[in-house]
């Protein structure tokens, strides 16, 4: 089953990664995510499209 994450959750996770000294794996673990893959996609979307890139 695929996890569904809210816009607020995605934005918080991305900001935790971009604003802190943490690696993706640490941020994913802190947010109880089973994988870093979604976080990496969200970071790329955020860098490319800004906050609206997380609204999928």
N, C-alpha and C positions, 0 to 999 in steps of 0.2 A: 504494500500500500504506500502511496506517495504522500509525503507530508505536505500540508498546506500552511503557509506562513502569512501572517498579516503584513500589511505595508509597514505598520509601526514596528513590528518585530524585525523585519528586514532592515529598516532604516537604523534602528538601534544597533543591530549587529554590525552593519557596515561602518557606522560611526565609531563603534568600539574598536574596530580594526584600524580604521584610518587615523583616528585621533590618539590611539594608545600605542604603547610599545609592544603590542602582542602580535603573535603570528596567527594565521588563519586557524590552525588547529586549536590554539588556546581559546580564541573567541568562540569557535564552534563548540568546544567542550563546555565553556562557561554558560553558553546558551542552550545546552543539552541537545545539540544537533548531532545526529548520528553520522554525519559526513561533512567534510569541508567543501565539497563540490558546489552546493547551492550558494554558500557564502562567497566563493570565488566568482561565480556568475554574477551575483548581486554587486560585488565590488566593481567588476568590469562594467556592468550596466550603469552603475552610479557614476563612474568616471567618464563614461561616454555620454550619457543622457541626463545626468543629474538625478535628483530625487524621483522624477517621473519615470525613470528607468526601472524603478522597483515596483511599479504599479501593474504587475502582470498577474 
